[in-house]
């Protein structure tokens, strides 16, 4: 007959097996936790990176738009609202100088195909001609003549669409001459935000 193992030895072996299983499971759990933390860190980094790039692109475009409004668009509006020839000339020359300094005198702000309302040459010539007409008024011009020229200036500089008055400015002028490049950048910015949303979405329940 074979040797019988005492009950205490079976108990010891069972306890050792339980202890080993517990330690093994704990190690695997810690490894999985560490791996998950590393994955979350990498995912968070790329999510923040994509969001940062997208927000940077939006910020630059907003700043460029504000700069144009402050240095040109606002002065065109003031020239259109001016009640005297002198005041209109003072405001208009500031806008014209900005247009010429930034080479906004010709070309199109279009991205895919050209349209008349995005023709910078026509827009600039109109503004410049209005300034010439203001200069041609001499000191002996009658109040009616001055009023007519100022009224014509307002019609040239302003648009009235559906009862809303706005300055006549080609769309996308603040991005000129890199309109196509900025449209591509905007596309990738939206793509980046979408990617960041997809990346962060699985972890929203944990936040």
C-alpha positions in Angstrom: 0.0 0.0 0.0 1.2 3.5 -0.8 2.1 6.0 1.8 -0.9 8.0 3.0 -0.5 11.8 3.3 -1.5 13.2 6.6 -4.5 15.6 6.6 -2.3 18.4 7.9 -0.1 18.1 4.8 -3.1 18.4 2.5 -4.2 21.5 4.5 -0.7 23.1 4.1 -0.6 22.4 0.4 -4.1 23.9 -0.1 -3.2 27.0 1.9 0.0 27.4 -0.1 -1.9 27.1 -3.3 -4.5 29.7 -2.2 -1.8 32.1 -1.1 0.1 31.6 -4.4 -3.2 32.2 -6.4 -3.9 35.4 -4.4 -0.4 36.8 -4.9 -0.5 35.9 -8.6 -3.8 37.6 -9.1 -2.7 40.6 -7.2 0.4 40.9 -9.3 -1.6 40.6 -12.5 -4.1 43.2 -11.2 -1.3 45.6 -10.4 0.3 45.1 -13.9 -3.1 45.7 -15.6 -3.6 48.8 -13.5 -0.2 50.2 -14.3 -0.8 49.4 -18.0 -4.2 51.2 -17.9 -2.7 54.2 -16.2 0.0 54.4 -18.9 -2.6 54.2 -21.6 -4.7 56.9 -20.0 -1.7 59.1 -19.7 -0.8 58.7 -23.4 -4.4 59.1 -24.5 -4.8 62.3 -22.3 -1.6 63.7 -23.8 -2.7 63.3 -27.3 -6.2 64.6 -26.5 -4.8 67.7 -24.9 -2.3 68.1 -27.8 -5.1 67.9 -30.4 -7.3 70.3 -28.4 -4.4 72.8 -27.9 -3.6 72.8 -31.7 -7.2 73.3 -32.6 -7.7 76.1 -30.1 -4.5 77.8 -31.3 -5.7 77.9 -34.8 -9.1 79.3 -33.8 -7.4 81.9 -31.6 -5.1 83.1 -34.4 -8.0 83.5 -36.7 -10.0 85.5 -34.1 -7.0 87.7 -33.5 -6.5 88.4 -37.2 -10.2 89.3 -37.5 -10.0 91.7 -34.6 -6.9 93.3 -35.9 -8.5 94.0 -39.2 -11.6 95.4 -37.6 -9.6 97.7 -35.3 -7.2 98.9 -38.0 -9.5 99.1 -41.1 -13.1 97.9 -40.8 -13.9 100.2 -37.9 -12.5 103.3 -39.7 -14.5 102.5 -42.8 -17.6 102.4 -40.6 -16.7 105.8 -39.1 -16.0 107.3 -42.5 -19.5 106.2 -43.6 -21.0 107.7 -40.5 -19.1 111.0 -40.7 -21.2 114.2 -40.9 -18.4 116.4 -42.4 -16.1 115.9 -45.3 -13.0 116.6 -43.1 -14.0 113.9 -40.7 -14.8 111.4 -43.4 -11.4 112.0 -45.1 -9.5 111.5 -41.8 -11.2 108.2 -41.2 -11.0 107.0 -44.7 -7.3 107.7 -45.2 -6.5 105.5 -42.2 -8.4 102.6 -43.7 -6.8 103.1 -47.1 -3.3 103.2 -45.7 -3.9 99.9 -43.9 -5.3 98.4 -47.1 -2.3 99.5 -49.1 0.3 98.5 -46.4 -1.2 95.0 -46.2 -1.5 94.6 -50.0 -5.3 94.2 -50.0 -5.6 96.1 -53.3 -6.0 93.2 -55.7 -6.8 89.5 -55.8 -9.7 87.4 -54.5 -10.5 86.1 -51.0 -12.2 83.1 -52.6 -11.0 79.6 -51.8 -12.6 77.3 -54.4 -13.9 79.7 -57.1 -14.0 83.4 -57.5 -17.1 85.5 -56.9 -17.6 89.3 -57.5 -18.2 90.1 -53.9 -14.7 88.7 -53.0 -12.9 90.9 -55.5 -10.4 93.0 -53.6 -9.5 95.2 -56.6 -13.0 96.4 -57.1 -13.5 96.9 -53.4 -10.3 99.0 -53.1 -10.9 101.0 -56.3 -14.3 102.0 -54.9 -12.9 103.2 -51.6 -10.1 105.0 -53.3 -12.4 106.7 -55.7 -14.6 107.9 -52.9 -11.5 109.4 -51.2 -10.6 111.2 -54.5 -14.1 112.7 -54.7 -13.9 113.9 -51.1 -10.6 115.6 -52.0 -12.1 117.2 -55.1 -14.6 119.2 -53.0 -13.2 122.7 -52.5 -13.9 125.0 -49.7 -16.6 126.8 -51.8 -18.7 123.6 -52.3 -22.3 124.0 -51.2 -23.8 122.1 -48.3 -25.9 120.1 -50.8 -22.8 119.0 -52.8 -21.0 117.9 -49.6 -24.1 116.1 -48.4 -24.5 114.3 -51.7 -20.8 113.2 -51.7 -21.1 112.0 -48.0 -24.3 110.1 -48.9 -22.6 108.5 -51.9 -19.7 107.5 -49.6 -22.1 105.9 -47.2 -23.7 103.9 -50.0 -20.3 102.8 -51.2 -19.0 101.7 -47.8 -22.1 100.1 -46.3 -24.5 97.3 -47.2 -28.1 97.0 -46.1 -29.3 93.4 -46.1 -32.7 92.6 -44.6 -32.6 95.8 -42.6 -29.2 95.1 -41.1 -26.4 97.6 -42.0 -22.8 96.3 -42.3 -19.6 97.5 -43.8 -18.9 96.3 -47.3 -15.9 94.0 -46.9 -15.0 90.9 -48.9 -15.5 87.7 -46.8 -12.3 86.3 -45.4 -10.2 89.5 -46.0 -8.5 89.1 -42.6 -7.0 85.8 -43.8 -5.8 87.1 -47.1 -3.6 86.1 -49.0 -3.5 82.7 -47.2 -7.2 81.9 -47.3 -6.8 78.4 -48.8 -4.2 77.5 -46.2 -6.4 78.8 -43.3 -9.3 76.8 -44.6 -7.2 73.6 -44.6 -6.0 74.6 -41.1 -9.6 75.0 -39.9 -10.5 71.6 -41.4 -7.7 70.0 -39.3 -8.7 72.0 -36.3 -12.3 70.6 -36.4 -10.8 67.2 -37.1 -8.5 67.5 -34.1 -11.4 68.5 -31.8 -13.4 65.6 -33.1 -10.5 63.3 -32.4 -10.1 64.7 -29.0 -13.8 64.1 -28.2 -13.5 60.5 -29.4 -10.4 60.0 -27.3 -11.9 61.5 -24.1 -15.4 60.0 -24.5 -14.6 56.5 -23.1 -13.2 58.2 -19.9 -16.1 60.6 -19.3 -17.8 58.3 -16.8 -14.6 58.2 -14.7 -14.4 62.1 -14.5 
